[in-house]
């Protein structure tokens, strides 16, 4: 059936509007990349738009030549992988339990999770608790306090509730235990929502800096986000601090652009592999309240 004229007009207007949205969204990042490769004078003069002016790699050289940068980058990868694994395990198990409507005390468990979205103990009790548990200067100071995001928990709970109960009943008849049903039946059918939650947690832990800044006492334990924060402030956070600080005065205008690019690049590389699951995972998990 041939589409009507009004529908063709709608498609054309929709395409133009979406193209403008894409351009507006991409422009800031393209500009940041261009600034990171541009000269100091051109950046301060406002000459850089979408293409580097006065091509310059000085800032990248300062960062890459510092061994502390690579140490902190490795820390970030390690913290992100461990924290995401812990968060996914706990969130998945909790969400699966909450999805069982016949569970006694289910309402209390849901209420406890939702309560933490609105009320917290505060920074000082949080710090005292982590310190007294002996978690400082370890990956657990980052992974455990932030292990369960209530938003992610509720999305996964709604997704599990949308799965046919007949599948689990058939698995029980075949002799599978509760964990067998979860790992052999439920999770293989939940790839979309699991990939989405992995993306959410990975981005969160990768960009996180405050927990490490608060609970890590040594510069060689810091993630790269803290390193880059210190770099913006005029120090490398340890290691070759003197050399980095001396050279930063020559590249002050481009340092923010470089830090943004270095921080965002790994996530940009990972995102295409999970993008196809992103929309379907969120929508499927949000269909039922």
PERA-V927818 format. One record per backbone hydrogen bond with DSSP energy under -0.5 kcal/mol. CO is the residue of the C=O (numbers start at 1). NH is the residue of the N-H. If there is no record, write none. Layout:
((CO;NH) (CO;NH))
This chain:
((4;8) (5;9) (6;10) (7;11) (8;12) (9;13) (10;14) (11;15) (12;16) (13;17) (14;18) (15;19) (16;20) (17;21) (18;22) (19;23) (20;24) (21;25) (22;26) (23;27) (24;28) (25;29) (26;30) (27;31) (28;32) (29;33) (30;34) (31;35) (32;36) (33;37) (34;37) (35;38) (37;56) (39;43) (40;44) (41;45) (42;47) (42;48) (43;46) (51;49) (53;39) (57;61) (58;62) (59;63) (60;64) (61;65) (63;66) (65;67) (66;69) (66;70) (67;71) (68;72) (69;73) (70;74) (71;75) (72;76) (72;224) (73;77) (74;78) (75;79) (76;80) (77;81) (78;82) (79;83) (80;84) (81;85) (82;86) (83;87) (84;88) (85;89) (86;90) (87;91) (88;92) (89;93) (90;94) (91;95) (92;96) (93;97) (94;98) (95;99) (97;100) (99;101) (100;103) (103;106) (105;109) (106;110) (107;111) (108;112) (109;113) (110;114) (111;115) (112;116) (114;117) (114;118) (115;118) (115;119) (122;126) (123;127) (124;128) (125;129) (126;130) (127;131) (128;132) (129;133) (130;135) (131;134) (135;138) (135;141) (138;141) (139;142) (139;143) (140;144) (140;145) (142;146) (144;147) (147;149) (148;150) (149;153) (150;154) (151;155) (152;156) (153;157) (154;158) (155;159) (156;160) (157;161) (158;162) (159;162) (159;163) (160;163) (164;167) (164;168) (165;169) (166;170) (167;171) (168;172) (169;173) (170;174) (171;176) (172;175) (177;181) (178;182) (179;183) (180;184) (181;185) (181;186) (182;187) (185;189) (186;189) (187;190) (188;191) (190;194) (191;195) (192;196) (193;197) (194;198) (195;199) (196;200) (197;201) (198;202) (199;203) (200;204) (201;205) (202;206) (203;207) (204;208) (209;213) (210;214) (211;215) (212;216) (215;137) (215;217) (218;221) (219;222) (223;226) (223;227) (224;228) (225;229) (226;230) (227;231) (228;232) (229;233) (230;235) (231;234) (239;241) (240;244) (241;245) (242;246) (243;247) (244;248) (245;249) (247;250) (247;251) (248;251) (251;254) (251;255) (254;258) (255;259) (256;260) (257;261) (258;262) (259;263) (260;264) (261;265) (262;266) (264;268) (265;269) (266;270) (267;271) (268;272) (270;273) (270;274) (271;274) (271;275) (274;277) (274;278) (275;278) (275;279) (277;281) (278;282) (279;283) (280;284) (281;285) (282;286) (283;286) (283;287))
